[in-house]
Amino acid sequence: MPNQQLAGFVNAIPLVFVFIIFYFLIFRPQRQKEKEHATMISNLNKNDEVVTSGGIHGTIVNVKEKTLIVRIDENVKIEVEKSAIAYRKKAQSENPGA
């Protein structure tokens, strides 16, 4: 009887290793990316140049609680969810000559 229990435990060891590998290769990096994205979204300011997840490039003209007003061309502004921002290209303060 003890040999059967030991054999069951030994058979479960590869499953534990597979879970550990999945954690470090998939789950952990995904969580870190989500945390970085949330930080980037919370730090968005007026005049930041952004790209939405739909590929629209624009400049933030107003920051609201859950949305942003983004200028995409002369006299063309759209309101987008903050979560729809894929990344920030650069801040206006980083390029003072422009």
Distance bins in CASP14 RR format, pairs under 12 A and 6 or more apart:
PFRMAT RR
TARGET T0000
AUTHOR 0000-0000-0000
RMODE 2
METHOD distances of the structure
MODEL  1
1 7 0 0 0 0 0 1 0 0 0 0 0
1 8 0 0 0 0 0 1 0 0 0 0 0
2 8 0 0 0 0 0 1 0 0 0 0 0
2 9 0 0 0 0 0 1 0 0 0 0 0
3 9 0 0 0 0 0 1 0 0 0 0 0
3 10 0 0 0 0 0 1 0 0 0 0 0
4 10 0 0 0 0 0 1 0 0 0 0 0
4 11 0 0 0 0 0 1 0 0 0 0 0
5 11 0 0 0 0 0 1 0 0 0 0 0
5 12 0 0 0 0 0 1 0 0 0 0 0
6 12 0 0 0 0 0 1 0 0 0 0 0
6 13 0 0 0 0 0 1 0 0 0 0 0
7 13 0 0 0 0 0 1 0 0 0 0 0
8 14 0 0 0 0 0 1 0 0 0 0 0
8 15 0 0 0 0 0 1 0 0 0 0 0
9 15 0 0 0 0 0 1 0 0 0 0 0
9 16 0 0 0 0 0 1 0 0 0 0 0
10 16 0 0 0 0 0 1 0 0 0 0 0
12 18 0 0 0 0 0 1 0 0 0 0 0
12 19 0 0 0 0 0 1 0 0 0 0 0
13 19 0 0 0 0 0 1 0 0 0 0 0
13 20 0 0 0 0 0 1 0 0 0 0 0
14 20 0 0 0 0 0 1 0 0 0 0 0
14 21 0 0 0 0 0 1 0 0 0 0 0
15 21 0 0 0 0 0 1 0 0 0 0 0
15 22 0 0 0 0 0 1 0 0 0 0 0
16 22 0 0 0 0 0 1 0 0 0 0 0
16 23 0 0 0 0 0 1 0 0 0 0 0
17 23 0 0 0 0 0 1 0 0 0 0 0
17 24 0 0 0 0 0 1 0 0 0 0 0
18 24 0 0 0 0 0 1 0 0 0 0 0
18 25 0 0 0 0 0 1 0 0 0 0 0
18 26 0 0 0 0 0 1 0 0 0 0 0
19 25 0 0 0 0 0 1 0 0 0 0 0
19 26 0 0 0 0 0 1 0 0 0 0 0
19 27 0 0 0 0 1 0 0 0 0 0 0
20 26 0 0 0 0 0 1 0 0 0 0 0
20 27 0 0 0 0 0 1 0 0 0 0 0
20 28 0 0 0 0 0 1 0 0 0 0 0
21 27 0 0 0 0 0 1 0 0 0 0 0
21 28 0 0 0 0 0 1 0 0 0 0 0
22 28 0 0 0 0 1 0 0 0 0 0 0
22 29 0 0 0 0 0 1 0 0 0 0 0
22 30 0 0 0 0 0 1 0 0 0 0 0
23 29 0 0 0 0 1 0 0 0 0 0 0
23 30 0 0 0 0 0 1 0 0 0 0 0
23 31 0 0 0 0 1 0 0 0 0 0 0
24 30 0 0 0 0 0 1 0 0 0 0 0
24 31 0 0 0 0 0 1 0 0 0 0 0
24 32 0 0 0 0 0 1 0 0 0 0 0
26 32 0 0 0 0 0 1 0 0 0 0 0
26 33 0 0 0 0 0 1 0 0 0 0 0
27 33 0 0 0 0 0 1 0 0 0 0 0
27 34 0 0 0 0 0 1 0 0 0 0 0
28 34 0 0 0 0 0 1 0 0 0 0 0
28 35 0 0 0 0 0 1 0 0 0 0 0
29 35 0 0 0 0 0 1 0 0 0 0 0
29 36 0 0 0 0 0 1 0 0 0 0 0
30 36 0 0 0 0 0 1 0 0 0 0 0
30 37 0 0 0 0 0 1 0 0 0 0 0
31 37 0 0 0 0 0 1 0 0 0 0 0
31 38 0 0 0 0 0 1 0 0 0 0 0
32 38 0 0 0 0 0 1 0 0 0 0 0
32 39 0 0 0 0 0 1 0 0 0 0 0
33 39 0 0 0 0 0 1 0 0 0 0 0
33 40 0 0 0 0 0 1 0 0 0 0 0
33 86 0 0 0 0 0 1 0 0 0 0 0
33 87 0 0 0 0 0 1 0 0 0 0 0
34 40 0 0 0 0 0 1 0 0 0 0 0
34 41 0 0 0 0 0 1 0 0 0 0 0
34 83 0 0 0 0 0 1 0 0 0 0 0
35 41 0 0 0 0 0 1 0 0 0 0 0
35 42 0 0 0 0 0 1 0 0 0 0 0
36 42 0 0 0 0 0 1 0 0 0 0 0
36 43 0 0 0 0 0 1 0 0 0 0 0
36 87 0 0 0 0 0 1 0 0 0 0 0
36 88 0 0 0 0 0 1 0 0 0 0 0
37 43 0 0 0 0 0 1 0 0 0 0 0
37 44 0 0 0 0 0 1 0 0 0 0 0
37 53 0 0 0 0 0 1 0 0 0 0 0
37 82 0 0 0 0 0 1 0 0 0 0 0
37 83 0 0 0 0 1 0 0 0 0 0 0
37 84 0 0 0 0 0 1 0 0 0 0 0
37 85 0 0 0 0 1 0 0 0 0 0 0
37 86 0 0 0 0 1 0 0 0 0 0 0
37 87 0 0 0 0 1 0 0 0 0 0 0
37 88 0 0 0 0 0 1 0 0 0 0 0
38 44 0 0 0 0 0 1 0 0 0 0 0
38 82 0 0 0 0 1 0 0 0 0 0 0
38 83 0 0 0 0 1 0 0 0 0 0 0
38 85 0 0 0 0 0 1 0 0 0 0 0
39 88 0 0 0 0 0 1 0 0 0 0 0
40 48 0 0 0 0 1 0 0 0 0 0 0
40 50 0 0 0 0 1 0 0 0 0 0 0
40 51 0 0 0 0 0 1 0 0 0 0 0
40 82 0 0 0 0 1 0 0 0 0 0 0
40 83 0 0 0 0 0 1 0 0 0 0 0
40 85 1 0 0 1 0 0 0 0 0 0 0
40 86 0 0 0 0 1 0 0 0 0 0 0
40 87 1 0 0 1 0 0 0 0 0 0 0
40 88 1 0 0 1 0 0 0 0 0 0 0
40 89 0 0 0 0 0 1 0 0 0 0 0
40 91 0 0 0 0 0 1 0 0 0 0 0
41 48 0 0 0 0 0 1 0 0 0 0 0
41 50 0 0 0 0 1 0 0 0 0 0 0
41 52 0 0 0 0 0 1 0 0 0 0 0
41 53 0 0 0 0 0 1 0 0 0 0 0
41 60 0 0 0 0 0 1 0 0 0 0 0
41 63 0 0 0 0 0 1 0 0 0 0 0
41 66 0 0 0 0 0 1 0 0 0 0 0
41 67 0 0 0 0 0 1 0 0 0 0 0
41 68 0 0 0 0 1 0 0 0 0 0 0
41 80 0 0 0 0 0 1 0 0 0 0 0
41 81 0 0 0 0 1 0 0 0 0 0 0
41 82 1 0 1 0 0 0 0 0 0 0 0
41 83 1 0 0 1 0 0 0 0 0 0 0
41 84 0 0 0 0 1 0 0 0 0 0 0
41 85 1 0 0 1 0 0 0 0 0 0 0
41 86 0 0 0 0 0 1 0 0 0 0 0
41 87 0 0 0 0 0 1 0 0 0 0 0
41 88 0 0 0 0 1 0 0 0 0 0 0
42 63 0 0 0 0 0 1 0 0 0 0 0
42 65 0 0 0 0 0 1 0 0 0 0 0
42 66 0 0 0 0 0 1 0 0 0 0 0
42 82 0 0 0 0 1 0 0 0 0 0 0
42 83 0 0 0 0 0 1 0 0 0 0 0
42 85 0 0 0 0 0 1 0 0 0 0 0
42 88 0 0 0 0 0 1 0 0 0 0 0
43 50 0 0 0 0 0 1 0 0 0 0 0
43 60 0 0 0 0 0 1 0 0 0 0 0
43 63 0 0 0 0 0 1 0 0 0 0 0
43 82 0 0 0 0 0 1 0 0 0 0 0
43 85 0 0 0 0 0 1 0 0 0 0 0
43 88 0 0 0 0 1 0 0 0 0 0 0
43 91 0 0 0 0 1 0 0 0 0 0 0
44 50 1 0 0 1 0 0 0 0 0 0 0
44 52 0 0 0 0 0 1 0 0 0 0 0
44 58 0 0 0 0 0 1 0 0 0 0 0
44 59 0 0 0 0 0 1 0 0 0 0 0
44 60 1 0 0 1 0 0 0 0 0 0 0
44 61 0 0 0 0 0 1 0 0 0 0 0
44 62 0 0 0 0 0 1 0 0 0 0 0
44 63 1 0 0 1 0 0 0 0 0 0 0
44 64 0 0 0 0 0 1 0 0 0 0 0
44 67 0 0 0 0 0 1 0 0 0 0 0
44 68 1 0 0 1 0 0 0 0 0 0 0
44 69 0 0 0 0 0 1 0 0 0 0 0
44 70 0 0 0 0 0 1 0 0 0 0 0
44 80 0 0 0 0 0 1 0 0 0 0 0
44 81 0 0 0 0 0 1 0 0 0 0 0
44 82 1 0 0 1 0 0 0 0 0 0 0
44 83 0 0 0 0 0 1 0 0 0 0 0
44 84 0 0 0 0 0 1 0 0 0 0 0
44 85 1 0 0 1 0 0 0 0 0 0 0
44 86 0 0 0 0 0 1 0 0 0 0 0
44 87 0 0 0 0 0 1 0 0 0 0 0
44 88 1 0 0 1 0 0 0 0 0 0 0
44 89 0 0 0 0 0 1 0 0 0 0 0
44 91 0 0 0 0 1 0 0 0 0 0 0
44 92 0 0 0 0 0 1 0 0 0 0 0
45 59 0 0 0 0 0 1 0 0 0 0 0
45 60 1 0 0 1 0 0 0 0 0 0 0
45 61 0 0 0 0 0 1 0 0 0 0 0
45 62 0 0 0 0 0 1 0 0 0 0 0
45 63 1 0 0 1 0 0 0 0 0 0 0
45 68 0 0 0 0 0 1 0 0 0 0 0
45 88 0 0 0 0 1 0 0 0 0 0 0
45 90 0 0 0 0 0 1 0 0 0 0 0
45 91 1 0 0 1 0 0 0 0 0 0 0
45 92 0 0 0 0 1 0 0 0 0 0 0
45 93 0 0 0 0 1 0 0 0 0 0 0
45 94 0 0 0 0 0 1 0 0 0 0 0
46 59 0 0 0 0 1 0 0 0 0 0 0
46 60 1 0 1 0 0 0 0 0 0 0 0
46 61 1 0 0 1 0 0 0 0 0 0 0
46 62 1 0 0 1 0 0 0 0 0 0 0
46 63 1 0 0 1 0 0 0 0 0 0 0
46 64 0 0 0 0 0 1 0 0 0 0 0
46 68 0 0 0 0 1 0 0 0 0 0 0
46 69 0 0 0 0 1 0 0 0 0 0 0
46 70 0 0 0 0 0 1 0 0 0 0 0
46 71 0 0 0 0 0 1 0 0 0 0 0
46 91 0 0 0 0 1 0 0 0 0 0 0
46 92 0 0 0 0 1 0 0 0 0 0 0
46 93 0 0 0 0 0 1 0 0 0 0 0
47 58 0 0 0 0 0 1 0 0 0 0 0
47 59 1 0 0 1 0 0 0 0 0 0 0
47 60 1 0 0 1 0 0 0 0 0 0 0
47 61 1 0 0 1 0 0 0 0 0 0 0
47 62 0 0 0 0 0 1 0 0 0 0 0
47 63 0 0 0 0 0 1 0 0 0 0 0
47 68 0 0 0 0 0 1 0 0 0 0 0
47 69 0 0 0 0 0 1 0 0 0 0 0
47 70 0 0 0 0 0 1 0 0 0 0 0
47 71 0 0 0 0 1 0 0 0 0 0 0
47 88 0 0 0 0 0 1 0 0 0 0 0
47 89 0 0 0 0 0 1 0 0 0 0 0
47 90 0 0 0 0 1 0 0 0 0 0 0
47 91 1 0 0 1 0 0 0 0 0 0 0
47 92 1 1 0 0 0 0 0 0 0 0 0
47 93 1 0 0 1 0 0 0 0 0 0 0
47 94 0 0 0 0 0 1 0 0 0 0 0
47 95 0 0 0 0 1 0 0 0 0 0 0
47 96 0 0 0 0 0 1 0 0 0 0 0
47 98 0 0 0 0 0 1 0 0 0 0 0
48 57 0 0 0 0 0 1 0 0 0 0 0
48 58 0 0 0 0 1 0 0 0 0 0 0
48 59 1 0 0 1 0 0 0 0 0 0 0
48 60 1 0 1 0 0 0 0 0 0 0 0
48 61 0 0 0 0 0 1 0 0 0 0 0
48 62 0 0 0 0 0 1 0 0 0 0 0
48 63 0 0 0 0 1 0 0 0 0 0 0
48 68 0 0 0 0 1 0 0 0 0 0 0
48 70 0 0 0 0 1 0 0 0 0 0 0
48 71 0 0 0 0 0 1 0 0 0 0 0
48 82 0 0 0 0 0 1 0 0 0 0 0
48 85 0 0 0 0 1 0 0 0 0 0 0
48 87 0 0 0 0 0 1 0 0 0 0 0
48 88 1 0 1 0 0 0 0 0 0 0 0
48 89 1 0 0 1 0 0 0 0 0 0 0
48 90 1 0 0 1 0 0 0 0 0 0 0
48 91 1 0 1 0 0 0 0 0 0 0 0
48 92 1 0 0 1 0 0 0 0 0 0 0
48 93 0 0 0 0 1 0 0 0 0 0 0
48 94 0 0 0 0 1 0 0 0 0 0 0
48 95 0 0 0 0 0 1 0 0 0 0 0
49 56 0 0 0 0 0 1 0 0 0 0 0
49 57 1 0 0 1 0 0 0 0 0 0 0
49 58 1 0 0 1 0 0 0 0 0 0 0
49 59 1 0 1 0 0 0 0 0 0 0 0
49 60 1 0 0 1 0 0 0 0 0 0 0
49 61 0 0 0 0 0 1 0 0 0 0 0
49 70 0 0 0 0 1 0 0 0 0 0 0
49 71 0 0 0 0 0 1 0 0 0 0 0
49 72 0 0 0 0 0 1 0 0 0 0 0
49 85 0 0 0 0 0 1 0 0 0 0 0
49 87 0 0 0 0 1 0 0 0 0 0 0
49 88 1 0 0 1 0 0 0 0 0 0 0
49 89 1 0 1 0 0 0 0 0 0 0 0
49 90 1 0 1 0 0 0 0 0 0 0 0
49 91 1 0 0 1 0 0 0 0 0 0 0
49 92 1 0 0 1 0 0 0 0 0 0 0
49 93 0 0 0 0 0 1 0 0 0 0 0
49 94 0 0 0 0 1 0 0 0 0 0 0
49 95 0 0 0 0 1 0 0 0 0 0 0
49 98 0 0 0 0 1 0 0 0 0 0 0
50 56 0 0 0 0 1 0 0 0 0 0 0
50 57 1 0 0 1 0 0 0 0 0 0 0
50 58 1 0 0 1 0 0 0 0 0 0 0
50 59 1 0 0 1 0 0 0 0 0 0 0
50 60 1 0 0 1 0 0 0 0 0 0 0
50 61 0 0 0 0 0 1 0 0 0 0 0
50 63 0 0 0 0 0 1 0 0 0 0 0
50 68 1 0 0 1 0 0 0 0 0 0 0
50 69 0 0 0 0 0 1 0 0 0 0 0
50 70 1 0 0 1 0 0 0 0 0 0 0
50 71 0 0 0 0 0 1 0 0 0 0 0
50 72 0 0 0 0 0 1 0 0 0 0 0
50 78 0 0 0 0 0 1 0 0 0 0 0
50 80 0 0 0 0 1 0 0 0 0 0 0
50 82 0 0 0 0 1 0 0 0 0 0 0
50 84 0 0 0 0 1 0 0 0 0 0 0
50 85 1 0 1 0 0 0 0 0 0 0 0
50 86 1 0 0 1 0 0 0 0 0 0 0
50 87 1 0 0 1 0 0 0 0 0 0 0
50 88 1 0 1 0 0 0 0 0 0 0 0
50 89 1 0 0 1 0 0 0 0 0 0 0
50 90 0 0 0 0 1 0 0 0 0 0 0
50 91 0 0 0 0 0 1 0 0 0 0 0
50 92 0 0 0 0 0 1 0 0 0 0 0
51 57 1 0 1 0 0 0 0 0 0 0 0
51 58 1 0 0 1 0 0 0 0 0 0 0
51 59 0 0 0 0 0 1 0 0 0 0 0
51 60 0 0 0 0 0 1 0 0 0 0 0
51 70 0 0 0 0 1 0 0 0 0 0 0
51 72 0 0 0 0 0 1 0 0 0 0 0
51 80 0 0 0 0 0 1 0 0 0 0 0
51 84 0 0 0 0 0 1 0 0 0 0 0
51 85 1 0 0 1 0 0 0 0 0 0 0
51 86 1 0 1 0 0 0 0 0 0 0 0
51 87 1 0 1 0 0 0 0 0 0 0 0
51 88 0 0 0 0 1 0 0 0 0 0 0
51 89 1 0 0 1 0 0 0 0 0 0 0
51 90 0 0 0 0 0 1 0 0 0 0 0
52 58 0 0 0 0 1 0 0 0 0 0 0
52 60 0 0 0 0 0 1 0 0 0 0 0
52 67 0 0 0 0 0 1 0 0 0 0 0
52 68 0 0 0 0 1 0 0 0 0 0 0
52 70 1 0 0 1 0 0 0 0 0 0 0
52 72 0 0 0 0 1 0 0 0 0 0 0
52 78 0 0 0 0 1 0 0 0 0 0 0
52 79 0 0 0 0 0 1 0 0 0 0 0
52 80 1 0 1 0 0 0 0 0 0 0 0
52 81 0 0 0 0 1 0 0 0 0 0 0
52 82 0 0 0 0 0 1 0 0 0 0 0
52 83 0 0 0 0 0 1 0 0 0 0 0
52 84 1 0 1 0 0 0 0 0 0 0 0
52 85 1 0 1 0 0 0 0 0 0 0 0
52 86 1 0 0 1 0 0 0 0 0 0 0
52 87 0 0 0 0 1 0 0 0 0 0 0
52 88 0 0 0 0 0 1 0 0 0 0 0
52 89 0 0 0 0 0 1 0 0 0 0 0
53 80 0 0 0 0 1 0 0 0 0 0 0
53 81 0 0 0 0 1 0 0 0 0 0 0
53 82 0 0 0 0 0 1 0 0 0 0 0
53 83 0 0 0 0 1 0 0 0 0 0 0
53 84 1 0 1 0 0 0 0 0 0 0 0
53 85 1 0 0 1 0 0 0 0 0 0 0
53 86 1 0 1 0 0 0 0 0 0 0 0
53 87 0 0 0 0 1 0 0 0 0 0 0
54 70 0 0 0 0 0 1 0 0 0 0 0
54 72 0 0 0 0 0 1 0 0 0 0 0
54 78 0 0 0 0 0 1 0 0 0 0 0
54 80 0 0 0 0 1 0 0 0 0 0 0
54 81 0 0 0 0 0 1 0 0 0 0 0
54 84 1 0 0 1 0 0 0 0 0 0 0
54 85 0 0 0 0 0 1 0 0 0 0 0
54 86 1 0 0 1 0 0 0 0 0 0 0
54 87 0 0 0 0 0 1 0 0 0 0 0
55 70 0 0 0 0 0 1 0 0 0 0 0
55 72 0 0 0 0 0 1 0 0 0 0 0
55 80 0 0 0 0 0 1 0 0 0 0 0
55 84 0 0 0 0 1 0 0 0 0 0 0
55 85 0 0 0 0 0 1 0 0 0 0 0
55 86 1 0 0 1 0 0 0 0 0 0 0
55 87 0 0 0 0 0 1 0 0 0 0 0
55 89 0 0 0 0 0 1 0 0 0 0 0
56 68 0 0 0 0 0 1 0 0 0 0 0
56 70 1 0 0 1 0 0 0 0 0 0 0
56 71 0 0 0 0 0 1 0 0 0 0 0
56 72 1 0 1 0 0 0 0 0 0 0 0
56 73 0 0 0 0 0 1 0 0 0 0 0
56 76 0 0 0 0 0 1 0 0 0 0 0
56 77 0 0 0 0 0 1 0 0 0 0 0
56 78 1 0 0 1 0 0 0 0 0 0 0
56 79 0 0 0 0 0 1 0 0 0 0 0
56 80 1 0 0 1 0 0 0 0 0 0 0
56 84 0 0 0 0 1 0 0 0 0 0 0
56 85 0 0 0 0 1 0 0 0 0 0 0
56 86 0 0 0 0 1 0 0 0 0 0 0
57 70 0 0 0 0 1 0 0 0 0 0 0
57 71 0 0 0 0 0 1 0 0 0 0 0
57 72 1 0 0 1 0 0 0 0 0 0 0
57 73 0 0 0 0 1 0 0 0 0 0 0
57 76 0 0 0 0 0 1 0 0 0 0 0
57 78 0 0 0 0 0 1 0 0 0 0 0
57 80 0 0 0 0 0 1 0 0 0 0 0
57 85 0 0 0 0 0 1 0 0 0 0 0
57 86 0 0 0 0 0 1 0 0 0 0 0
57 87 0 0 0 0 0 1 0 0 0 0 0
57 88 0 0 0 0 0 1 0 0 0 0 0
57 89 1 0 0 1 0 0 0 0 0 0 0
57 90 0 0 0 0 0 1 0 0 0 0 0
58 68 0 0 0 0 1 0 0 0 0 0 0
58 69 0 0 0 0 0 1 0 0 0 0 0
58 70 1 0 1 0 0 0 0 0 0 0 0
58 71 1 0 0 1 0 0 0 0 0 0 0
58 72 1 0 1 0 0 0 0 0 0 0 0
58 73 0 0 0 0 1 0 0 0 0 0 0
58 74 0 0 0 0 0 1 0 0 0 0 0
58 76 0 0 0 0 1 0 0 0 0 0 0
58 77 0 0 0 0 1 0 0 0 0 0 0
58 78 0 0 0 0 1 0 0 0 0 0 0
58 80 0 0 0 0 1 0 0 0 0 0 0
58 85 0 0 0 0 0 1 0 0 0 0 0
58 86 0 0 0 0 0 1 0 0 0 0 0
58 87 0 0 0 0 0 1 0 0 0 0 0
58 88 0 0 0 0 0 1 0 0 0 0 0
58 89 0 0 0 0 1 0 0 0 0 0 0
58 90 0 0 0 0 0 1 0 0 0 0 0
58 92 0 0 0 0 0 1 0 0 0 0 0
59 68 0 0 0 0 0 1 0 0 0 0 0
59 69 0 0 0 0 1 0 0 0 0 0 0
59 70 1 0 0 1 0 0 0 0 0 0 0
59 71 1 0 1 0 0 0 0 0 0 0 0
59 72 0 0 0 0 1 0 0 0 0 0 0
59 73 0 0 0 0 0 1 0 0 0 0 0
59 74 0 0 0 0 0 1 0 0 0 0 0
59 76 0 0 0 0 0 1 0 0 0 0 0
59 77 0 0 0 0 1 0 0 0 0 0 0
59 78 0 0 0 0 0 1 0 0 0 0 0
59 88 0 0 0 0 0 1 0 0 0 0 0
59 89 0 0 0 0 1 0 0 0 0 0 0
59 90 0 0 0 0 0 1 0 0 0 0 0
59 91 0 0 0 0 0 1 0 0 0 0 0
59 92 1 0 0 1 0 0 0 0 0 0 0
59 95 0 0 0 0 0 1 0 0 0 0 0
59 98 0 0 0 0 0 1 0 0 0 0 0
60 67 0 0 0 0 0 1 0 0 0 0 0
60 68 1 0 1 0 0 0 0 0 0 0 0
60 69 1 0 0 1 0 0 0 0 0 0 0
60 70 1 0 1 0 0 0 0 0 0 0 0
60 71 1 0 0 1 0 0 0 0 0 0 0
60 72 0 0 0 0 0 1 0 0 0 0 0
60 77 0 0 0 0 0 1 0 0 0 0 0
60 78 0 0 0 0 0 1 0 0 0 0 0
60 79 0 0 0 0 0 1 0 0 0 0 0
60 80 0 0 0 0 1 0 0 0 0 0 0
60 82 0 0 0 0 0 1 0 0 0 0 0
60 85 0 0 0 0 1 0 0 0 0 0 0
60 88 0 0 0 0 1 0 0 0 0 0 0
60 89 0 0 0 0 0 1 0 0 0 0 0
60 90 0 0 0 0 0 1 0 0 0 0 0
60 91 0 0 0 0 1 0 0 0 0 0 0
60 92 0 0 0 0 1 0 0 0 0 0 0
61 67 0 0 0 0 0 1 0 0 0 0 0
61 68 0 0 0 0 1 0 0 0 0 0 0
61 69 1 0 1 0 0 0 0 0 0 0 0
61 70 1 0 0 1 0 0 0 0 0 0 0
61 71 1 0 1 0 0 0 0 0 0 0 0
61 72 0 0 0 0 0 1 0 0 0 0 0
61 75 0 0 0 0 0 1 0 0 0 0 0
61 76 0 0 0 0 0 1 0 0 0 0 0
61 77 1 0 0 1 0 0 0 0 0 0 0
61 78 0 0 0 0 0 1 0 0 0 0 0
61 79 0 0 0 0 0 1 0 0 0 0 0
61 80 0 0 0 0 0 1 0 0 0 0 0
61 92 0 0 0 0 0 1 0 0 0 0 0
62 68 1 0 0 1 0 0 0 0 0 0 0
62 69 1 1 0 0 0 0 0 0 0 0 0
62 70 0 0 0 0 1 0 0 0 0 0 0
62 71 0 0 0 0 1 0 0 0 0 0 0
62 77 0 0 0 0 1 0 0 0 0 0 0
62 78 0 0 0 0 0 1 0 0 0 0 0
62 79 0 0 0 0 1 0 0 0 0 0 0
62 80 0 0 0 0 0 1 0 0 0 0 0
63 69 0 0 0 0 1 0 0 0 0 0 0
63 70 0 0 0 0 0 1 0 0 0 0 0
63 79 0 0 0 0 0 1 0 0 0 0 0
63 80 0 0 0 0 0 1 0 0 0 0 0
63 82 0 0 0 0 1 0 0 0 0 0 0
63 85 0 0 0 0 0 1 0 0 0 0 0
64 70 0 0 0 0 0 1 0 0 0 0 0
64 79 1 0 0 1 0 0 0 0 0 0 0
64 80 0 0 0 0 0 1 0 0 0 0 0
64 81 0 0 0 0 0 1 0 0 0 0 0
64 82 0 0 0 0 1 0 0 0 0 0 0
65 81 0 0 0 0 0 1 0 0 0 0 0
65 82 0 0 0 0 1 0 0 0 0 0 0
66 79 0 0 0 0 0 1 0 0 0 0 0
66 80 0 0 0 0 0 1 0 0 0 0 0
66 81 1 0 0 1 0 0 0 0 0 0 0
66 82 1 0 0 1 0 0 0 0 0 0 0
66 83 0 0 0 0 1 0 0 0 0 0 0
66 84 0 0 0 0 0 1 0 0 0 0 0
66 85 0 0 0 0 0 1 0 0 0 0 0
67 77 0 0 0 0 0 1 0 0 0 0 0
67 78 0 0 0 0 1 0 0 0 0 0 0
67 79 1 0 1 0 0 0 0 0 0 0 0
67 80 1 0 0 1 0 0 0 0 0 0 0
67 81 1 0 1 0 0 0 0 0 0 0 0
67 82 1 0 0 1 0 0 0 0 0 0 0
67 83 0 0 0 0 1 0 0 0 0 0 0
67 84 0 0 0 0 1 0 0 0 0 0 0
67 85 0 0 0 0 0 1 0 0 0 0 0
68 77 0 0 0 0 0 1 0 0 0 0 0
68 78 0 0 0 0 1 0 0 0 0 0 0
68 79 1 0 0 1 0 0 0 0 0 0 0
68 80 1 0 1 0 0 0 0 0 0 0 0
68 81 1 0 0 1 0 0 0 0 0 0 0
68 82 1 0 1 0 0 0 0 0 0 0 0
68 83 0 0 0 0 0 1 0 0 0 0 0
68 84 0 0 0 0 1 0 0 0 0 0 0
68 85 1 0 0 1 0 0 0 0 0 0 0
68 88 0 0 0 0 0 1 0 0 0 0 0
69 76 0 0 0 0 0 1 0 0 0 0 0
69 77 1 0 1 0 0 0 0 0 0 0 0
69 78 1 0 0 1 0 0 0 0 0 0 0
69 79 1 0 1 0 0 0 0 0 0 0 0
69 80 0 0 0 0 1 0 0 0 0 0 0
69 81 0 0 0 0 0 1 0 0 0 0 0
69 82 0 0 0 0 0 1 0 0 0 0 0
70 76 0 0 0 0 1 0 0 0 0 0 0
70 77 1 0 0 1 0 0 0 0 0 0 0
70 78 1 0 1 0 0 0 0 0 0 0 0
70 79 1 0 0 1 0 0 0 0 0 0 0
70 80 1 0 1 0 0 0 0 0 0 0 0
70 81 0 0 0 0 0 1 0 0 0 0 0
70 82 0 0 0 0 0 1 0 0 0 0 0
70 84 0 0 0 0 1 0 0 0 0 0 0
70 85 0 0 0 0 1 0 0 0 0 0 0
70 88 0 0 0 0 0 1 0 0 0 0 0
70 89 0 0 0 0 0 1 0 0 0 0 0
71 77 1 0 1 0 0 0 0 0 0 0 0
71 78 0 0 0 0 1 0 0 0 0 0 0
71 79 0 0 0 0 0 1 0 0 0 0 0
71 80 0 0 0 0 0 1 0 0 0 0 0
72 78 1 0 0 1 0 0 0 0 0 0 0
72 79 0 0 0 0 0 1 0 0 0 0 0
72 80 0 0 0 0 1 0 0 0 0 0 0
78 84 0 0 0 0 0 1 0 0 0 0 0
80 86 0 0 0 0 0 1 0 0 0 0 0
82 88 0 0 0 0 0 1 0 0 0 0 0
88 94 0 0 0 0 0 1 0 0 0 0 0
89 95 0 0 0 0 0 1 0 0 0 0 0
89 98 0 0 0 0 0 1 0 0 0 0 0
90 96 0 0 0 0 0 1 0 0 0 0 0
90 98 0 0 0 0 1 0 0 0 0 0 0
91 98 0 0 0 0 0 1 0 0 0 0 0
92 98 1 0 0 1 0 0 0 0 0 0 0
END
